[in-house]
Amino acid sequence: MKKTFSFIIILILFVLVLTGCSNNKENSNEDSSNTANAERTSTNISVENNTQNNTVTNEIRVGAFENKETSEEELASFSTKLGGKNTPRSRNIALTTSILNETVVGPGETFSFCNTIGKPTADRGYEEADSFDADGNTIKTYGGGNCQVSSTLYNVVLQIPDLKVTERHPHIKPVHYVAKDKDATIAYGSVDFKFKNNTGNDIKIYANSDLSSVNVRIVKI
């Protein structure tokens, strides 16, 4: 009888030990699973945060017109309208404004549009678009549309008394984007638009364009 009772007790203890090991193993697996899930969640959060930060940075940089951290005094600005279509002419204008943008003219210096922009050629990305020849005929030339940029800049310069225009030529025919006698045609190697900076300070030209407008500003720096 005693032997039977002792055997039963030993059997019960053996079953309890096995059950405890099984629970520990399950708990261990659950902890490992939780740890792995936590690591995966942490990784996902990190990726999402990085994506969000990059998006914010891009939104800040895309289309930035000037550095807001610098102290600049706007002297004048002017805009002219574009047709709203993606054409060789609008692409030429976009390329030219990007070259012109952030050009600095020192005190006493003379700005030359042609020297600043350079010769419009196909290898520089310029395309053929409508222009006037010397007789007023409409022809296709590389950089067609650049006169709208120079004319927009001319209308900014006219608003600043201490900028003296030293060379300016009208188109042989009226243009649609500025008022009569407010245009400034250019042709690399023949006619130019120039002005002298008599402000006594460095000035900076900001220029950009989209499919609807050409925008130019001059600030004192």
C-alpha positions as CSV (number, residue, x, y, z in Angstrom):
1,M,0.0,0.0,0.0
2,K,2.8,2.4,0.9
3,K,4.6,1.5,-2.3
4,T,1.5,2.2,-4.4
5,F,1.0,5.6,-2.7
6,S,4.7,6.6,-3.2
7,F,4.5,5.6,-6.8
8,I,1.4,7.8,-7.3
9,I,3.2,10.8,-5.7
10,I,6.3,10.3,-7.9
11,L,4.1,10.1,-11.0
12,I,2.2,13.3,-10.1
13,L,5.5,15.2,-9.6
14,F,6.9,13.9,-12.9
15,V,3.8,15.2,-14.8
16,L,4.1,18.6,-13.1
17,V,7.7,18.9,-14.2
18,L,6.9,18.1,-17.8
19,T,4.0,20.6,-17.8
20,G,6.3,23.3,-16.4
21,C,9.0,22.7,-19.1
22,S,6.3,22.9,-21.8
23,N,5.0,26.2,-20.4
24,N,8.5,27.7,-20.2
25,K,9.2,26.6,-23.8
26,E,5.9,28.2,-25.0
27,N,6.7,31.4,-23.0
28,S,10.1,31.5,-24.5
29,N,8.7,31.1,-28.0
30,E,6.2,33.9,-27.3
31,D,8.9,36.2,-25.9
32,S,11.0,35.5,-29.0
33,S,8.1,36.2,-31.3
34,N,7.2,39.4,-29.4
35,T,10.9,40.5,-29.7
36,A,10.9,39.8,-33.4
37,N,7.6,41.6,-33.9
38,A,9.0,44.6,-31.9
39,E,12.1,44.7,-34.0
40,R,10.1,44.6,-37.2
41,T,7.7,47.3,-36.0
42,S,10.7,49.5,-35.0
43,T,12.2,49.0,-38.5
44,N,8.9,50.0,-40.1
45,I,8.5,53.1,-38.0
46,S,12.1,54.1,-38.9
47,V,11.5,53.7,-42.6
48,E,8.2,55.6,-42.4
49,N,9.9,58.4,-40.5
50,N,12.7,58.6,-43.0
51,T,10.3,58.7,-45.9
52,Q,8.3,61.5,-44.2
53,N,11.4,63.5,-43.5
54,N,12.6,63.2,-47.1
55,T,9.2,64.3,-48.4
56,V,9.2,67.4,-46.2
57,T,12.7,68.3,-47.3
58,N,11.8,67.9,-50.9
59,E,8.8,70.0,-50.5
60,I,10.9,72.8,-49.0
61,R,13.5,72.7,-51.7
62,V,11.4,72.2,-54.8
63,G,10.6,75.6,-56.4
64,A,12.6,77.6,-53.8
65,F,12.9,81.1,-55.1
66,E,15.6,82.4,-52.7
67,N,17.3,81.6,-49.4
68,K,15.0,82.9,-46.7
69,E,17.8,82.9,-44.1
70,T,19.7,85.7,-45.9
71,S,18.8,89.4,-45.4
72,E,17.8,90.6,-48.8
73,E,15.9,93.7,-49.8
74,E,13.7,93.4,-52.8
75,L,14.1,96.4,-55.2
76,A,11.6,95.4,-57.9
77,S,9.8,92.5,-59.7
78,F,7.9,91.8,-62.8
79,S,6.1,88.9,-64.5
80,T,5.0,88.2,-68.0
81,K,2.5,85.6,-69.2
82,L,3.2,82.3,-71.0
83,G,0.7,80.3,-73.0
84,G,0.4,77.4,-70.5
85,K,1.7,74.7,-72.8
86,N,4.8,72.6,-72.7
87,T,6.5,73.7,-76.0
88,P,10.0,74.2,-77.3
89,R,9.6,77.9,-76.6
90,S,8.6,77.4,-72.9
91,R,11.4,74.9,-72.4
92,N,13.9,77.4,-73.8
93,I,12.6,80.0,-71.4
94,A,12.8,77.6,-68.5
95,L,16.5,76.8,-69.4
96,T,17.4,80.5,-69.7
97,T,15.7,81.5,-66.4
98,S,17.6,78.7,-64.6
99,I,20.9,80.1,-66.0
100,L,20.0,83.7,-65.1
101,N,18.7,82.8,-61.6
102,E,20.9,84.0,-58.7
103,T,23.2,86.1,-61.0
104,V,25.0,88.7,-58.9
105,V,26.0,92.1,-60.3
106,G,28.5,94.0,-58.2
107,P,28.5,97.8,-57.7
108,G,29.7,99.6,-60.8
109,E,29.5,96.4,-62.9
110,T,27.7,96.2,-66.2
111,F,25.4,93.2,-66.7
112,S,25.2,91.7,-70.2
113,F,22.3,89.3,-70.9
114,C,24.1,87.6,-73.8
115,N,27.3,87.1,-71.9
116,T,25.4,85.8,-68.9
117,I,23.2,83.3,-70.8
118,G,25.7,82.4,-73.5
119,K,25.0,81.1,-77.0
120,P,21.8,79.1,-77.3
121,T,22.8,75.9,-79.0
122,A,21.3,72.4,-79.3
123,D,24.1,70.8,-77.3
124,R,23.2,73.0,-74.4
125,G,19.6,71.9,-74.5
126,Y,18.1,74.7,-76.5
127,E,15.4,73.9,-79.1
128,E,14.2,75.6,-82.2
129,A,11.3,78.0,-81.7
130,D,9.7,81.0,-83.3
131,S,11.8,84.2,-83.6
132,F,11.8,87.4,-85.7
133,D,14.6,87.9,-88.2
134,A,15.9,91.4,-89.2
135,D,13.1,91.9,-91.6
136,G,10.4,90.9,-89.2
137,N,9.8,87.4,-90.6
138,T,9.0,84.6,-88.2
139,I,11.7,82.0,-88.4
140,K,12.9,79.1,-86.2
141,T,16.0,79.6,-84.2
142,Y,17.6,77.9,-81.3
143,G,16.7,79.7,-78.1
144,G,13.5,81.1,-79.5
145,G,11.6,82.7,-76.6
146,N,14.7,84.1,-74.8
147,C,13.6,87.6,-75.7
148,Q,10.7,87.2,-73.3
149,V,13.1,86.6,-70.5
150,S,15.3,89.7,-71.4
151,S,12.1,91.8,-71.8
152,T,10.8,90.7,-68.4
153,L,14.2,91.6,-66.8
154,Y,14.1,95.0,-68.6
155,N,10.8,95.8,-67.0
156,V,12.3,95.1,-63.6
157,V,15.4,97.3,-64.3
158,L,13.1,100.2,-65.4
159,Q,11.7,100.3,-61.9
160,I,15.1,100.8,-60.2
161,P,16.5,104.3,-60.7
162,D,20.1,103.3,-59.9
163,L,20.2,100.7,-62.6
164,K,21.2,102.5,-65.9
165,V,20.3,100.8,-69.1
166,T,23.3,101.0,-71.5
167,E,22.0,98.9,-74.3
168,R,18.5,97.9,-75.3
169,H,16.9,97.2,-78.7
170,P,13.1,96.8,-79.5
171,H,11.7,94.0,-81.6
172,I,11.0,94.9,-85.2
173,K,7.4,94.0,-84.5
174,P,5.2,94.3,-81.4
175,V,5.3,91.4,-79.0
176,H,2.3,90.2,-76.9
177,Y,3.9,89.7,-73.5
178,V,4.9,93.3,-72.7
179,A,3.5,96.8,-73.5
180,K,4.7,98.8,-76.4
181,D,8.3,100.0,-76.1
182,K,8.8,97.9,-73.0
183,D,10.5,95.0,-74.8
184,A,14.2,94.2,-75.1
185,T,15.2,91.9,-77.9
186,I,18.5,89.9,-77.8
187,A,20.5,87.9,-80.4
188,Y,23.8,86.4,-79.3
189,G,26.6,88.0,-81.2
190,S,24.6,91.0,-82.5
191,V,22.2,92.7,-80.1
192,D,22.3,92.6,-76.3
193,F,20.5,94.0,-73.3
194,K,22.8,95.6,-70.8
195,F,22.6,97.7,-67.6
196,K,25.0,99.2,-65.1
197,N,24.6,98.7,-61.4
198,N,24.9,102.2,-59.8
199,T,23.2,101.2,-56.5
200,G,26.5,101.0,-54.6
201,N,25.6,97.5,-53.5
202,D,25.7,94.0,-54.8
203,I,22.4,93.0,-56.4
204,K,21.0,89.6,-57.2
205,I,18.7,88.5,-60.0
206,Y,16.1,85.8,-59.2
207,A,14.4,84.3,-62.3
208,N,12.1,81.3,-62.8
209,S,9.3,80.2,-65.1
210,D,6.5,77.7,-65.3
211,L,4.0,77.1,-68.1
212,S,2.0,80.2,-67.2
213,S,4.5,82.9,-66.4
214,V,8.1,84.2,-66.4
215,N,9.0,85.8,-63.1
216,V,12.1,88.0,-62.4
217,R,13.1,89.9,-59.3
218,I,16.1,92.0,-58.3
219,V,17.2,92.2,-54.6
220,K,19.9,94.1,-52.8
221,I,22.3,91.9,-50.9
